[in-house]
Amino acid sequence: MHITNEEELVSAVNKMRMAGTDLTEYELKSASGGIPKETAESISAFANSSGGVIVFGIRESGGFHAVDIDAKSVQAGAAQAARELVEPPQAVEILVLEFESKPVVVVNVSEAPVREKPCYVKKYGQINGSYIRTGDGDHRMSLYEIDRFTENQLRAARNDIAVAKEATTDDFDNGLLEGWFARVRATSFGRSATMSNEELMANRRVIDYDENGVARPTIAGLLSFAEYPQKYYPRLNVVFTSYPTSRKGETGPGGQRFSDTVNIDGPIPAMVVETVRAVSRNMKHGAIVKGALRENVPDYPLPAVREAVANALMHRDYSVEGQGTPVTVDLYPDRLEISNPGGLFGILTIEKLGTSGATASRNQFLSRILEDVPYADYDGRVGRVVENRGSGYPTINRELEEALMPNPISRSSLDGFQIVLRHRKMTEQEGKAYSKNNVEDAILAFLSERESASASEIARASGIGIKTIRGYISKLLDDGTLDAIGTRNSPKRRYRLSG
C-alpha cells in the first residue's frame, strides 16, 4: 500500500481520522522539530512486514492536521535513515506532496525480499534492532521471529533432521519401515535401489549418528515411523477441539466449553487418519434425496480436511522454539480452522498458494520421506501421506469447488499458518422428506444400480426404518415391479427389478 499523489494522501488521512489512530499500513510523524529519531525503526518494521507508508508533516493529535516542517531537511533525513541507519539498506520512494496547503514528506517503504529479512536498525544490532509492524505501531521482534526470518533467508531449514538424542531405532514401527523400504526401492533408480536398509535410512535422514556413532532417529524419522514420537516430543501432536459456539471460550447452552476435545498422538500417518476421523464424527452429514435413495453430504469434504491436516504436519515449524506448540484443529458451528506453528516458508506467499509450481518445503527431508510412507487412509484405502508435488492446496480448492463451497481463507505470519474452511451452505434438497412416490422411485433407482439388495440394505441407504421399507417392497412385489429371491421368511431374502 503506497501513496503516490495528493488524492491518495487525503484518502489515507480520512481513514485514519475515522479510526482515530494510525493504521497498520500508515505511520504519521509530526516532524515539526526535524526528522524523528525512531524513523529507522519504522523503516525496519515496514520492510519486515508487508510494506507501508511513513508520512512526515501531519500530527495525529488534534485531528490529523498538517504542521509546518522543513521538507528538504526531512526528505534528506529519511533518505539517510533508509540508506545508512538500517541493514540491509532499503530503496524507499520519497515524495513531497501537499496537504492542507502545506508540504508533507511521504516515504513509501516496500516489503524487503525474503533473502534480506530481517531488516534491522544498525546501532541496536539484529537481535535488539529488528522491528515488525503490528496494528498501529512498530514492535521489536522476538528471538523466535528473528530465527524464522533467518531460516527463510538461508532457504535451508534443517530442524527436521535434528537427532532425537533420547530415541533409538527400536522406537520404529517395523511395518511402516518395511513398507517404506519396498516403496523407495520400487520407485527409485540408481544408488537408492541397491543400498542396505541402514544406508538408505541414513541417506534419506531417517536416522543420523550421535557423537558416539550410535544410529538414532531424526525428528523426521521419528515422526514418520515411530510408534509413539510423543514419548520424546509431547507437543508434536494434533489437538482437536469442537466448540459449541462460534467463539472460543464461550459456553454452550448446557454450560460446556467444548463439545469434544482430544489429543491425537502417534506418527504422522496415524495422526492424519485420526484427525480426519475426529472431524468427521463431530460434524453433520446432511442427507439429500437424490437418485438412489439419499446421499450423505458432509459439512466439509473429508479429502480437503485430510490435505489440510497433512500439510500442517508436514510444513509446521520443528525448531526447538516451535516444539512446544501442537497443530490445532478447531471445529466451530460455522467454520473449521487448522493451524500450525511456523508461517509460509521461503518465497511462498498467500497469493501463490494453489498456483502452478508454488511449493516450498521448510522440512525438505520429512517431505521426501512422507512421499513413500504407506498407510491406510480414513476411508480404508491404502495410499501415501503426501505427494509433495505442490498438489495439496489445489486438491483442497478442487474438493471445495466440487462441494459448491468457497475457497479457503489462509493466513500466514512469522510464527504461524492457518487455513479456514467455511461451513457448507445447506442445499434446497437437504432434509427433504420422502413422499410415498419418491420413496418408491428411490428404491427402484437403488436397485437399478445393483443385481439385487436385501430389505436391510435398502433401509440403511434410505435412513427409513426396515418395517416401513418392507411395506413399500411388499407393494412393489404385488404390482409386479419387483421380484423376490428366496423364501418369504428367509433372512437372506433379496429383491431385484422384475423382467
C-alpha positions as CSV (number, residue, x, y, z in Angstrom):
1,M,0.0,0.0,0.0
2,H,1.8,3.1,-1.3
3,I,0.8,6.8,-1.6
4,T,1.7,8.4,-4.9
5,N,-0.5,11.6,-5.1
6,E,-2.5,14.1,-3.1
7,E,-5.8,12.3,-3.7
8,E,-4.4,9.0,-2.2
9,L,-2.9,11.0,0.7
10,V,-6.3,12.6,1.6
11,S,-8.0,9.2,1.4
12,A,-5.4,7.7,3.8
13,V,-5.8,10.5,6.3
14,N,-9.5,10.3,6.2
15,K,-9.3,6.6,7.0
16,M,-7.1,7.3,10.0
17,R,-9.4,10.1,11.2
18,M,-12.3,7.6,11.1
19,A,-10.2,5.1,13.1
20,G,-8.8,7.8,15.4
21,T,-5.3,6.4,15.1
22,D,-2.5,5.3,12.7
23,L,-3.3,2.1,10.7
24,T,-1.1,-0.9,10.0
25,E,-0.1,0.4,6.6
26,Y,0.4,4.1,7.6
27,E,2.6,5.8,10.2
28,L,2.1,9.5,10.8
29,K,5.0,11.6,12.2
30,S,4.8,15.3,13.0
31,A,8.5,16.1,12.2
32,S,7.9,19.7,13.2
33,G,11.3,19.6,15.0
34,G,13.1,17.7,12.3
35,I,13.4,14.0,11.4
36,P,12.2,11.8,14.3
37,K,14.8,9.6,15.8
38,E,12.6,6.5,15.5
39,T,12.3,6.8,11.7
40,A,14.8,3.9,11.2
41,E,12.6,1.7,13.5
42,S,9.6,2.4,11.3
43,I,11.5,1.6,8.1
44,S,12.7,-1.7,9.6
45,A,9.1,-2.6,10.7
46,F,7.5,-1.9,7.3
47,A,10.4,-3.7,5.4
48,N,9.9,-6.8,7.6
49,S,6.1,-6.7,7.2
50,S,4.1,-6.0,4.0
51,G,5.5,-2.6,3.4
52,G,3.8,0.7,4.2
53,V,4.0,4.5,4.2
54,I,5.6,7.0,6.6
55,V,4.0,10.4,6.4
56,F,6.0,13.4,7.9
57,G,4.2,16.6,8.5
58,I,0.8,15.5,9.9
59,R,0.1,15.4,13.6
60,E,-2.2,12.7,14.9
61,S,-3.3,14.6,18.0
62,G,-5.7,17.4,17.4
63,G,-7.5,15.9,14.4
64,F,-4.8,14.8,11.9
65,H,-3.9,18.2,10.5
66,A,-0.8,19.4,8.7
67,V,2.0,21.1,10.6
68,D,4.9,23.2,9.4
69,I,8.1,21.2,8.6
70,D,11.4,21.8,6.8
71,A,10.5,19.5,3.9
72,K,14.0,19.5,2.4
73,S,15.7,18.5,5.7
74,V,13.1,15.8,6.4
75,Q,13.5,14.4,2.9
76,A,17.3,14.2,3.4
77,G,16.9,12.6,6.9
78,A,14.5,10.0,5.6
79,A,16.9,9.1,2.8
80,Q,19.8,8.8,5.2
81,A,17.8,6.6,7.6
82,A,16.8,4.2,4.7
83,R,20.3,4.0,3.2
84,E,22.6,4.3,6.3
85,L,20.8,3.5,9.5
86,V,19.3,0.1,8.6
87,E,20.8,-3.1,7.4
88,P,20.4,-4.0,4.7
89,P,19.8,-0.6,3.2
90,Q,16.2,0.0,1.8
91,A,15.4,1.6,-1.6
92,V,12.5,3.7,-0.4
93,E,10.5,6.1,-2.6
94,I,10.3,9.7,-1.2
95,L,7.7,12.2,-2.4
96,V,6.9,15.8,-1.3
97,L,3.1,16.3,-1.6
98,E,0.7,19.0,-0.4
99,F,-1.9,18.5,2.3
100,E,-4.0,21.4,3.7
101,S,-1.8,23.8,1.7
102,K,1.4,22.6,3.4
103,P,4.2,20.3,2.2
104,V,4.4,16.8,3.7
105,V,7.0,14.2,3.0
106,V,5.8,10.7,2.0
107,V,8.1,7.8,2.3
108,N,6.9,4.6,0.6
109,V,8.6,1.5,2.1
110,S,8.3,-1.7,0.1
111,E,8.4,-5.1,1.8
112,A,12.0,-6.4,1.7
113,P,12.8,-9.6,-0.3
114,V,12.9,-12.8,1.8
115,R,16.6,-13.1,1.5
116,E,17.1,-9.6,3.1
117,K,14.9,-10.1,6.2
118,P,15.1,-9.2,9.0
119,C,16.0,-5.6,8.2
120,Y,17.3,-4.1,11.4
121,V,18.5,-0.8,12.9
122,K,22.3,-0.9,12.7
123,K,23.0,0.8,16.1
124,Y,21.0,-1.8,18.0
125,G,22.1,-4.9,16.1
126,Q,19.9,-7.6,14.7
127,I,18.7,-9.1,18.0
128,N,17.6,-5.8,19.5
129,G,17.1,-3.7,16.3
130,S,14.7,-5.9,14.3
131,Y,11.1,-4.5,14.2
132,I,7.8,-5.6,12.8
133,R,4.5,-3.7,12.1
134,T,1.6,-4.8,14.3
135,G,-1.6,-2.8,14.5
136,D,-0.7,0.9,14.5
137,G,2.8,0.6,15.9
138,D,6.3,-0.7,15.4
139,H,7.3,-3.5,17.8
140,R,10.6,-5.2,18.5
141,M,10.7,-8.7,17.1
142,S,11.1,-11.7,19.3
143,L,14.0,-14.1,19.0
144,Y,11.6,-16.7,17.6
145,E,10.5,-14.3,14.8
146,I,14.1,-13.4,14.0
147,D,15.0,-17.1,13.9
148,R,12.2,-17.7,11.4
149,F,13.3,-14.9,9.2
150,T,16.9,-16.2,9.2
151,E,15.6,-19.6,8.4
152,N,13.7,-18.3,5.4
153,Q,16.7,-16.2,4.4
154,L,19.0,-19.2,4.3
155,R,16.3,-21.2,2.5
156,A,17.8,-24.3,4.2
157,A,15.8,-25.1,7.3
158,R,17.2,-28.4,8.8
159,N,15.2,-28.7,12.0
160,D,13.5,-31.8,10.7
161,I,16.8,-33.7,10.7
162,A,17.9,-32.9,14.2
163,V,18.9,-36.1,16.0
164,A,16.3,-37.2,18.6
165,K,19.0,-37.9,21.2
166,E,16.9,-40.0,23.6
167,A,15.3,-42.1,20.9
168,T,16.6,-45.3,19.4
169,T,15.8,-47.3,16.3
170,D,13.8,-49.7,18.5
171,D,11.1,-46.9,18.6
172,F,10.4,-47.5,14.9
173,D,7.3,-49.4,13.7
174,N,8.7,-52.1,11.6
175,G,5.6,-52.4,9.5
176,L,5.8,-48.7,8.4
177,L,9.5,-49.1,7.8
178,E,9.2,-52.2,5.6
179,G,6.5,-50.6,3.5
180,W,8.7,-47.6,3.0
181,F,11.8,-49.7,2.1
182,A,9.7,-51.5,-0.5
183,R,8.2,-48.4,-2.0
184,V,11.5,-46.5,-2.2
185,R,13.2,-49.4,-3.9
186,A,10.4,-49.9,-6.3
187,T,10.3,-46.3,-7.4
188,S,14.0,-45.3,-7.3
189,F,16.7,-45.7,-9.8
190,G,20.4,-45.8,-9.3
191,R,22.1,-46.0,-5.9
192,S,19.0,-45.9,-3.8
193,A,17.7,-49.2,-5.2
194,T,20.8,-51.1,-4.1
195,M,21.6,-49.5,-0.6
196,S,21.3,-51.5,2.6
197,N,18.4,-50.6,4.9
198,E,20.7,-48.7,7.2
199,E,22.4,-46.8,4.3
200,L,19.0,-45.9,2.9
201,M,17.8,-44.6,6.2
202,A,21.0,-42.6,6.8
203,N,21.0,-41.1,3.3
204,R,17.3,-40.1,3.5
205,R,17.9,-38.8,7.0
206,V,15.6,-41.2,8.7
207,I,18.5,-41.8,11.1
208,D,21.7,-40.0,11.9
209,Y,24.6,-40.8,14.2
210,D,25.3,-39.2,17.5
211,E,28.7,-38.2,18.9
212,N,29.3,-41.8,19.9
213,G,28.5,-43.2,16.5
214,V,25.1,-44.6,17.6
215,A,22.4,-44.6,15.0
216,R,19.4,-42.6,16.3
217,P,16.2,-41.4,14.7
218,T,16.0,-37.9,13.4
219,I,12.8,-35.9,14.2
220,A,11.7,-36.6,10.6
221,G,12.3,-40.3,11.0
222,L,10.7,-40.4,14.4
223,L,7.5,-38.6,13.2
224,S,7.3,-40.8,10.1
225,F,7.9,-44.2,11.6
226,A,7.9,-44.3,15.4
227,E,5.0,-46.0,17.2
228,Y,4.9,-43.1,19.7
229,P,7.0,-40.0,18.9
230,Q,5.3,-38.0,21.7
231,K,7.4,-40.1,24.2
232,Y,10.2,-37.6,23.4
233,Y,8.2,-34.7,21.9
234,P,4.9,-34.5,23.7
235,R,3.5,-31.4,21.8
236,L,4.4,-32.6,18.3
237,N,0.9,-33.8,18.0
238,V,-2.6,-32.6,17.0
239,V,-5.1,-31.1,19.4
240,F,-8.7,-31.4,18.1
241,T,-11.5,-29.4,19.7
242,S,-15.1,-29.0,18.8
243,Y,-16.7,-25.9,20.2
244,P,-20.5,-25.4,20.8
245,T,-20.5,-21.8,19.7
246,S,-18.6,-19.7,17.1
247,R,-16.4,-18.1,19.7
248,K,-13.6,-19.9,21.5
249,G,-14.1,-19.8,25.3
250,E,-17.9,-19.1,25.1
251,T,-20.0,-21.7,26.8
252,G,-22.8,-23.6,25.0
253,P,-26.5,-24.0,26.2
254,G,-25.5,-26.7,28.7
255,G,-22.6,-24.6,30.1
256,Q,-20.0,-26.7,28.3
257,R,-16.9,-25.1,26.8
258,F,-16.2,-28.0,24.4
259,S,-18.4,-30.4,22.6
260,D,-15.4,-32.7,22.1
261,T,-11.6,-32.4,22.6
262,V,-8.9,-34.9,22.2
263,N,-5.1,-35.1,21.9
264,I,-4.1,-37.1,18.8
265,D,-0.7,-38.8,19.0
266,G,1.3,-41.3,17.0
267,P,3.4,-40.9,13.8
268,I,2.2,-38.5,11.2
269,P,0.4,-41.2,9.1
270,A,-1.7,-42.1,12.2
271,M,-2.3,-38.5,13.2
272,V,-3.7,-37.6,9.8
273,V,-6.2,-40.5,9.8
274,E,-7.3,-40.0,13.4
275,T,-7.7,-36.2,13.0
276,V,-9.9,-36.7,9.9
277,R,-12.0,-39.2,11.8
278,A,-12.4,-36.8,14.8
279,V,-13.6,-34.0,12.4
280,S,-16.0,-36.5,10.7
281,R,-17.6,-37.7,13.9
282,N,-18.2,-34.2,15.1
283,M,-19.6,-32.6,12.0
284,K,-23.0,-33.1,10.5
285,H,-23.6,-35.2,7.4
286,G,-26.6,-33.8,5.6
287,A,-28.9,-36.2,3.7
288,I,-30.1,-35.3,0.2
289,V,-32.8,-37.3,-1.6
290,K,-31.1,-38.0,-4.8
291,G,-31.5,-40.8,-7.3
292,A,-30.6,-44.0,-5.5
293,L,-32.3,-43.1,-2.2
294,R,-30.2,-40.5,-0.5
295,E,-26.7,-39.2,-0.4
296,N,-24.8,-38.1,2.7
297,V,-23.1,-34.8,2.3
298,P,-20.6,-33.8,5.0
299,D,-20.2,-30.2,6.2
300,Y,-16.6,-30.3,5.0
301,P,-15.2,-32.6,2.2
302,L,-13.1,-35.1,4.0
303,P,-10.4,-35.2,1.3
304,A,-9.9,-31.4,1.7
305,V,-9.7,-31.8,5.5
306,R,-7.1,-34.6,5.1
307,E,-4.9,-32.5,2.8
308,A,-5.0,-29.5,5.2
309,V,-4.1,-31.7,8.2
310,A,-1.3,-33.4,6.2
311,N,0.1,-30.1,5.1
312,A,0.0,-28.7,8.6
313,L,2.0,-31.6,10.0
314,M,4.5,-31.6,7.1
315,H,5.2,-27.9,6.9
316,R,5.0,-26.9,10.6
317,D,8.0,-25.5,12.4
318,Y,10.0,-28.2,14.1
319,S,12.7,-25.9,15.6
320,V,13.4,-26.1,19.3
321,E,11.3,-23.0,19.8
322,G,8.4,-24.4,17.9
323,Q,8.4,-27.9,19.5
324,G,6.1,-26.8,22.4
325,T,3.2,-25.9,20.1
326,P,0.9,-28.6,18.6
327,V,-1.0,-28.4,15.4
328,T,-4.6,-27.4,16.3
329,V,-7.8,-28.3,14.6
330,D,-10.8,-26.3,15.8
331,L,-14.3,-27.1,14.7
332,Y,-16.9,-24.3,15.2
333,P,-20.6,-24.3,14.1
334,D,-19.7,-22.1,11.2
335,R,-16.1,-23.0,10.3
336,L,-13.1,-25.4,10.6
337,E,-9.7,-23.9,11.5
338,I,-6.5,-25.8,11.0
339,S,-3.4,-24.0,12.5
340,N,0.3,-24.9,12.7
341,P,3.4,-23.2,14.2
342,G,5.6,-21.6,11.5
343,G,4.3,-19.4,8.6
344,L,4.8,-19.9,4.9
345,F,8.4,-20.7,4.1
346,G,10.8,-19.2,1.6
347,I,9.4,-17.3,-1.3
348,L,5.9,-18.9,-1.0
349,T,3.2,-16.3,-0.3
350,I,-0.6,-16.5,0.3
351,E,-1.2,-15.2,-3.2
352,K,0.9,-18.1,-4.7
353,L,-0.8,-20.9,-2.8
354,G,-2.5,-23.3,-5.2
355,T,-0.9,-21.9,-8.3
356,S,1.3,-24.0,-10.7
357,G,4.7,-24.7,-9.3
358,A,4.0,-22.9,-6.0
359,T,5.8,-25.1,-3.4
360,A,8.5,-24.5,-0.8
361,S,9.3,-27.1,1.8
362,R,10.5,-25.9,5.2
363,N,11.1,-29.6,6.1
364,Q,12.6,-31.0,3.0
365,F,13.7,-34.3,4.4
366,L,10.5,-35.0,6.2
367,S,8.5,-34.2,3.0
368,R,10.7,-36.5,0.9
369,I,10.3,-39.4,3.5
370,L,6.5,-39.0,3.7
371,E,6.2,-39.3,-0.1
372,D,6.9,-43.1,0.3
373,V,5.3,-43.9,3.6
374,P,2.3,-46.3,3.1
375,Y,-0.7,-46.1,5.3
376,A,-4.4,-46.9,5.3
377,D,-6.4,-43.7,4.9
378,Y,-9.5,-42.7,6.9
379,D,-11.7,-44.4,4.3
380,G,-9.7,-47.6,4.3
381,R,-7.8,-47.0,1.1
382,V,-4.1,-47.6,1.1
383,G,-2.1,-44.6,-0.1
384,R,0.8,-42.2,0.7
385,V,0.8,-39.5,3.3
386,V,1.7,-36.8,0.8
387,E,2.6,-36.4,-2.9
388,N,5.0,-33.5,-2.3
389,R,4.3,-32.1,-5.7
390,G,2.6,-28.9,-4.7
391,S,-0.8,-30.6,-5.1
392,G,-2.1,-30.3,-1.6
393,Y,-3.6,-26.8,-1.8
394,P,-5.0,-27.3,-5.4
395,T,-6.7,-30.5,-4.0
396,I,-8.3,-28.5,-1.2
397,N,-9.6,-25.9,-3.7
398,R,-10.9,-28.6,-6.1
399,E,-12.7,-30.5,-3.4
400,L,-14.3,-27.4,-2.0
401,E,-15.3,-26.3,-5.5
402,E,-16.9,-29.7,-6.2
403,A,-18.9,-29.3,-3.0
404,L,-20.0,-25.9,-4.1
405,M,-18.1,-24.3,-1.2
406,P,-15.9,-21.1,-1.3
407,N,-12.2,-21.3,-1.4
408,P,-10.4,-21.5,2.0
409,I,-9.2,-18.4,3.9
410,S,-5.5,-18.6,4.5
411,R,-3.5,-16.5,7.0
412,S,0.3,-16.6,7.4
413,S,2.6,-14.8,9.9
414,L,6.1,-15.4,11.0
415,D,5.0,-17.7,13.8
416,G,2.0,-19.5,12.3
417,F,-0.1,-20.5,9.4
418,Q,-3.9,-21.1,9.4
419,I,-6.4,-22.4,6.9
420,V,-10.1,-21.8,7.4
421,L,-12.8,-23.8,5.7
422,R,-16.2,-22.2,5.8
423,H,-19.3,-24.2,6.6
424,R,-21.1,-25.7,3.6
425,K,-24.4,-23.9,2.7
426,M,-27.5,-26.1,3.1
427,T,-28.9,-27.2,-0.2
428,E,-32.6,-26.9,-1.2
429,Q,-32.9,-30.7,-1.1
430,E,-31.3,-31.2,2.3
431,G,-33.6,-32.6,4.9
432,K,-36.3,-33.0,2.3
433,A,-38.9,-35.5,3.4
434,Y,-39.7,-38.6,1.4
435,S,-43.1,-38.8,-0.1
436,K,-44.8,-42.1,-1.0
437,N,-43.9,-41.7,-4.6
438,N,-40.3,-40.6,-4.2
439,V,-39.5,-43.5,-1.8
440,E,-40.8,-46.0,-4.4
441,D,-38.8,-44.2,-7.1
442,A,-35.7,-44.1,-5.0
443,I,-36.0,-47.9,-4.2
444,L,-36.3,-48.6,-8.0
445,A,-33.3,-46.3,-8.7
446,F,-31.3,-48.0,-6.0
447,L,-32.0,-51.5,-7.4
448,S,-31.3,-50.3,-10.9
449,E,-27.7,-49.9,-9.9
450,R,-27.4,-53.4,-8.4
451,E,-28.2,-57.0,-9.3
452,S,-30.2,-57.3,-6.0
453,A,-30.5,-55.9,-2.5
454,S,-31.9,-57.0,0.9
455,A,-34.5,-55.1,2.8
456,S,-31.9,-54.1,5.4
457,E,-29.6,-52.7,2.7
458,I,-32.4,-50.6,1.3
459,A,-33.3,-49.4,4.8
460,R,-29.7,-48.4,5.6
461,A,-29.4,-46.5,2.3
462,S,-32.7,-44.6,2.8
463,G,-32.5,-43.9,6.5
464,I,-36.0,-45.2,6.9
465,G,-37.0,-48.0,9.3
466,I,-36.9,-51.5,8.0
467,K,-40.6,-52.1,8.8
468,T,-41.6,-49.2,6.7
469,I,-39.3,-50.2,3.8
470,R,-40.8,-53.7,3.9
471,G,-44.2,-52.2,3.4
472,Y,-43.0,-50.4,0.2
473,I,-41.3,-53.5,-1.0
474,S,-44.5,-55.5,-0.5
475,K,-46.5,-53.1,-2.6
476,L,-43.8,-53.2,-5.4
477,L,-43.9,-57.0,-5.3
478,D,-47.7,-57.1,-5.5
479,D,-47.8,-54.9,-8.6
480,G,-45.0,-56.9,-10.3
481,T,-42.3,-54.2,-10.3
482,L,-40.0,-56.3,-8.1
483,D,-39.1,-59.9,-7.9
484,A,-38.1,-61.7,-4.7
485,I,-35.1,-64.1,-4.4
486,G,-35.5,-66.6,-1.6
487,T,-38.4,-67.7,0.6
488,R,-40.7,-65.2,2.3
489,N,-39.3,-65.7,5.8
490,S,-35.7,-66.2,4.9
491,P,-33.3,-63.7,6.5
492,K,-31.3,-63.9,3.2
493,R,-34.2,-62.8,1.0
494,R,-33.3,-60.3,-1.6
495,Y,-35.1,-58.2,-4.2
496,R,-34.4,-57.2,-7.8
497,L,-36.2,-55.4,-10.6
498,S,-38.6,-57.7,-12.5
499,G,-38.0,-58.5,-16.1
